């Protein structure tokens, strides 16, 4: 009996976010929002790999990379690689947290809304005085 693909739940969760454009990059499933990638996931070299774009969780990921460098790696630009197997999958609590963060970083503010410019923030605080 073939082993269960431990990336299936990650891919289903990623595709459920608003405005997601699923695709492929080489042999990996790729997920984008507003033309920015937030997840690459799939088989690689007899194991599985997931790449998340992180910011707030980078310290946690760095600790994991120090403890288990064969399974976790910090890349450029905040990208974190997690490698795992069906027998030893990426913990659900970890991938759900990282997936949420990666999506939020790539999605940015809701459509039609942008973060206020610094000059607009200064004006509004002056007007309140």
KOLFIVEX-443045 format. One line per field, with one value per residue: residue number from 1; residue in one letter; z, y, x of N, C-alpha, C in turn. Coordinates in Angstrom, 1 decimal. Layout:
KOLFIVEX-443045
num NUM ...
residuo a ...
nup Z ...
nnorth Y ...
neast X ...
caup Z ...
canorth Y ...
caeast X ...
cup Z ...
cnorth Y ...
ceast X ...
This chain:
KOLFIVEX-443045
num 1 2 3 4 5 6 7 8 9 10 11 12 13 14 15 16 17 18 19 20 21 22 23 24 25 26 27 28 29 30 31 32 33 34 35 36 37 38 39 40 41 42 43 44 45 46 47 48 49 50 51 52 53 54 55 56 57 58 59 60 61 62 63 64 65 66 67 68 69 70 71 72 73 74 75 76 77 78 79 80 81 82 83 84 85 86 87 88 89 90 91 92 93 94 95 96 97 98 99 100 101 102 103 104 105 106 107 108 109 110 111 112 113 114 115 116 117 118 119 120 121 122 123 124 125 126 127 128 129
residuo x x x x x x x x x x x x x x x x x x x x x x x x x x x x x x x x x x x x x x x x x x x x x x x x x x x x x x x x x x x x x x x x x x x x x x x x x x x x x x x x x x x x x x x x x x x x x x x x x x x x x x x x x x x x x x x x x x x x x x x x x x x x x x x x x
nup 0.0 -0.9 0.7 2.6 1.4 3.1 2.5 1.5 3.2 3.8 1.2 0.6 2.6 2.0 -0.5 0.2 1.1 0.6 -2.8 -3.9 -6.1 -7.3 -8.5 -10.3 -9.7 -11.0 -9.7 -7.6 -5.8 -6.1 -4.5 -4.8 -4.0 -5.0 -7.0 -5.6 -4.3 -1.6 -0.7 -1.4 -2.1 -1.9 -3.2 -2.8 -3.5 -2.3 0.1 1.5 1.0 2.2 1.7 3.3 3.6 6.0 8.9 11.6 12.8 12.3 14.3 15.8 13.7 13.2 15.5 15.4 13.1 14.0 15.9 14.3 11.6 9.3 8.7 8.8 7.4 7.0 4.5 2.0 2.2 4.1 3.6 4.6 4.8 5.2 5.7 5.4 6.2 5.4 7.5 9.5 9.7 9.1 11.9 12.5 13.9 13.6 10.7 10.2 11.5 10.3 7.6 7.7 8.5 6.3 4.2 5.0 4.9 2.2 1.0 1.9 2.7 2.8 -0.4 -2.2 -0.1 1.3 3.2 5.3 4.2 5.4 5.6 5.6 8.0 9.8 9.4 10.2 12.9 13.8 13.3 15.3 17.6
nnorth -1.2 2.2 5.0 7.5 10.8 13.4 16.0 16.7 17.7 20.2 21.4 21.5 23.2 25.6 26.2 27.0 29.6 33.0 34.4 32.8 31.5 28.6 26.6 25.2 24.7 23.6 20.5 20.9 21.9 25.1 28.0 31.1 34.5 37.4 37.6 36.9 34.5 32.2 29.7 26.7 23.3 19.8 16.5 15.6 14.2 11.6 12.4 14.8 18.3 21.6 25.0 28.1 31.5 33.6 35.8 36.8 34.3 33.5 33.3 31.1 29.2 29.2 28.2 25.6 24.8 24.8 22.8 20.6 20.4 18.8 18.7 21.3 24.5 27.8 30.1 32.6 35.9 35.4 33.0 29.7 26.4 23.2 19.9 16.6 13.4 10.8 9.1 10.7 13.4 16.9 18.8 19.4 21.7 23.4 23.7 24.8 27.3 28.5 28.5 30.3 32.7 33.0 33.3 35.7 37.5 37.6 38.3 40.8 44.0 44.0 43.7 46.7 48.3 50.0 50.3 53.1 56.0 57.4 60.2 60.7 59.5 61.2 63.7 63.0 62.5 65.0 66.5 65.6 66.7
neast 0.8 0.6 2.4 0.8 0.4 2.0 1.8 -0.6 -2.7 -1.6 -1.5 -4.3 -5.2 -3.8 -4.9 -7.4 -7.4 -8.4 -8.3 -6.3 -3.9 -3.2 -0.5 2.3 5.8 8.6 8.9 7.2 4.2 2.9 1.9 0.2 -0.6 -2.0 0.0 2.3 4.4 3.6 3.9 5.6 5.5 5.9 7.0 10.5 13.5 13.0 11.9 9.7 9.0 8.5 8.2 8.1 7.4 8.6 8.4 7.8 8.0 10.6 12.7 11.9 12.0 14.7 15.8 14.8 16.2 18.8 18.7 17.9 19.3 19.1 16.4 15.3 15.8 17.1 16.5 17.3 15.8 13.8 12.7 11.8 12.8 11.3 11.9 10.6 9.1 6.6 6.4 7.5 6.1 5.8 5.0 1.5 0.7 2.9 3.1 0.6 0.6 2.9 2.0 -0.2 1.1 2.8 1.1 -0.3 1.9 2.4 0.0 -0.6 -2.2 -5.9 -7.7 -8.1 -7.6 -4.9 -1.9 -1.6 0.1 3.2 3.1 0.3 -0.4 0.9 -0.4 -3.0 -2.6 -1.8 -4.1 -5.8 -4.9
caup 0.0 -1.0 1.8 2.5 1.1 4.2 2.0 1.0 4.1 3.6 0.0 0.7 3.5 1.2 -1.6 0.8 1.4 -0.5 -3.9 -4.1 -7.5 -7.2 -9.8 -10.1 -10.0 -11.2 -9.2 -6.4 -5.9 -5.8 -4.2 -4.9 -3.7 -5.6 -7.8 -4.7 -3.7 -0.2 -0.3 -2.3 -1.3 -2.7 -3.0 -3.2 -3.1 -1.4 1.2 1.2 1.3 2.2 1.8 3.8 3.7 7.4 9.5 13.0 13.2 11.9 15.4 16.0 12.6 13.3 16.6 14.8 12.1 14.8 16.5 13.3 10.3 8.2 8.4 8.7 6.8 6.8 3.3 1.8 2.1 5.0 3.2 5.5 4.2 6.1 5.0 6.3 5.6 5.8 8.9 10.4 9.0 9.7 12.9 12.0 14.6 13.0 9.4 10.1 12.0 9.3 6.4 8.0 8.4 5.0 3.4 5.4 4.4 0.7 0.6 2.2 3.2 1.9 -1.7 -2.2 1.0 1.4 4.4 5.2 4.0 6.6 5.6 5.9 9.4 10.5 9.2 11.0 14.4 14.0 13.3 16.5 18.7
canorth 0.0 3.4 5.8 8.7 12.0 14.3 17.4 16.9 18.6 21.5 21.9 21.8 24.4 26.7 26.5 27.5 31.0 33.9 34.9 32.0 31.0 27.4 26.2 24.4 25.2 22.4 19.3 21.3 22.7 26.5 28.8 32.5 35.4 38.7 37.3 36.7 33.1 32.1 28.3 25.7 22.1 18.6 15.5 16.0 13.3 10.6 13.0 15.9 19.6 22.7 26.3 29.1 32.9 33.9 37.0 36.7 33.0 33.2 32.9 29.7 28.3 29.2 27.3 24.3 24.6 24.5 21.5 19.6 21.0 18.0 18.9 22.7 25.4 29.2 30.6 34.0 36.6 34.9 31.6 28.6 25.1 22.1 18.6 15.6 12.1 10.4 8.5 11.8 14.6 18.3 18.9 20.2 23.0 24.2 24.1 25.7 28.6 29.1 28.8 31.5 33.8 33.2 33.9 37.1 38.3 37.7 38.9 42.3 44.5 43.6 44.4 48.0 49.1 50.0 50.8 54.6 56.5 58.1 61.6 60.7 59.2 62.4 64.6 62.6 62.7 66.5 67.0 65.1 67.4
caeast 0.0 1.5 2.3 0.0 1.2 1.8 1.6 -2.0 -3.5 -1.0 -2.0 -5.7 -5.3 -3.3 -5.8 -8.6 -7.3 -8.9 -7.6 -5.1 -3.7 -2.4 0.2 3.5 7.2 9.4 8.1 6.5 3.0 3.2 0.7 0.5 -1.7 -1.6 1.2 3.4 4.4 3.7 4.2 6.0 5.4 5.8 8.1 11.9 14.5 12.6 11.2 8.8 9.6 7.6 8.9 7.2 7.9 8.3 9.0 7.6 8.4 12.0 13.5 11.5 12.6 16.2 16.0 14.6 17.3 20.0 18.4 17.7 19.6 18.7 15.0 15.0 16.9 16.7 17.1 17.3 14.6 12.8 12.1 12.2 12.5 11.1 11.9 10.0 8.7 5.3 6.6 7.8 5.6 5.9 3.9 0.4 0.7 3.9 2.8 -0.6 1.1 3.7 1.2 -1.0 2.0 3.3 0.0 -0.5 3.0 2.3 -1.3 -0.6 -3.5 -7.0 -7.8 -8.8 -7.0 -3.4 -1.4 -1.5 1.5 3.7 2.6 -1.1 -0.5 1.3 -1.5 -4.2 -2.3 -1.8 -5.5 -6.4 -4.4
cup 0.0 0.3 1.6 2.3 2.3 3.8 1.6 1.9 4.0 2.3 0.0 1.5 2.7 0.1 -1.1 1.1 0.3 -1.5 -4.2 -5.5 -7.3 -8.6 -9.5 -10.4 -9.9 -10.7 -8.0 -6.8 -5.4 -5.5 -4.1 -4.5 -4.2 -6.3 -6.9 -4.1 -2.2 0.3 -1.6 -1.5 -2.3 -2.4 -3.4 -2.6 -2.1 -0.1 0.7 1.6 1.3 2.5 2.2 3.9 5.2 7.8 11.0 13.6 12.8 13.1 15.8 15.0 12.8 14.4 16.1 13.8 12.9 15.4 15.5 11.9 9.1 7.8 8.2 8.2 6.6 5.5 3.2 1.8 3.0 4.7 4.1 4.8 5.3 5.3 5.9 5.5 6.0 7.2 9.9 9.8 9.8 10.6 12.4 12.7 14.0 11.6 9.3 10.5 10.8 8.0 6.6 7.9 7.0 4.1 3.7 4.8 2.9 0.3 0.9 2.7 2.3 0.7 -1.5 -1.0 1.0 2.7 4.3 5.0 5.2 6.7 6.0 7.4 10.2 10.5 10.2 12.5 14.7 14.1 14.6 17.7 19.0
cnorth 1.2 4.3 7.0 9.9 13.0 15.7 17.7 17.9 20.1 22.2 22.3 23.1 25.7 27.1 27.1 29.0 31.8 34.3 34.1 31.5 29.8 27.1 25.3 25.1 24.0 21.2 19.7 22.0 24.1 27.2 30.3 33.3 36.7 38.7 37.1 35.2 33.1 30.6 27.5 24.4 20.9 17.6 16.1 14.9 12.2 11.1 14.0 17.2 20.7 24.0 27.4 30.4 33.4 35.2 36.8 35.4 32.6 32.7 31.4 28.8 28.2 28.2 25.8 23.9 24.2 23.1 20.3 20.1 20.1 18.2 20.4 23.6 26.8 29.6 32.1 34.6 36.1 33.6 30.6 27.3 24.0 20.8 17.5 14.4 11.8 9.8 9.6 13.1 15.8 18.4 19.9 21.6 24.0 24.7 25.0 27.2 29.3 29.4 30.1 32.7 34.1 33.8 35.4 38.0 38.6 38.4 40.4 42.7 44.0 44.4 45.7 48.9 49.0 50.6 52.3 55.0 57.3 59.5 61.7 60.4 60.5 63.5 64.3 62.7 64.2 67.0 66.6 66.0 68.7
ceast 0.9 1.3 1.4 0.8 0.9 1.6 0.2 -2.8 -2.9 -1.5 -3.5 -5.9 -4.9 -4.2 -7.1 -8.6 -7.9 -7.9 -6.3 -5.1 -2.7 -1.7 1.3 4.8 8.1 8.5 7.2 5.2 3.4 1.9 1.0 -0.8 -1.2 -0.3 2.4 3.3 4.4 3.9 4.6 6.1 5.3 7.0 9.4 12.8 14.2 11.9 10.2 9.4 8.5 8.5 7.9 8.0 7.6 9.0 9.0 8.1 9.8 12.9 13.2 12.1 14.1 16.6 15.9 15.7 18.6 19.9 18.4 18.0 19.3 17.2 14.6 16.1 16.3 17.3 17.1 15.9 13.5 12.2 12.7 11.8 12.4 11.1 11.4 9.6 7.2 5.3 6.8 7.4 5.9 4.7 2.8 0.4 1.7 3.5 1.5 -0.2 1.9 3.0 0.4 -0.1 2.5 2.3 -0.2 0.6 2.9 1.0 -1.3 -2.0 -4.7 -7.1 -8.6 -8.3 -5.5 -3.1 -1.3 -0.1 1.9 3.2 1.2 -1.2 -0.1 0.2 -2.6 -3.9 -2.2 -3.2 -6.2 -6.0 -5.2
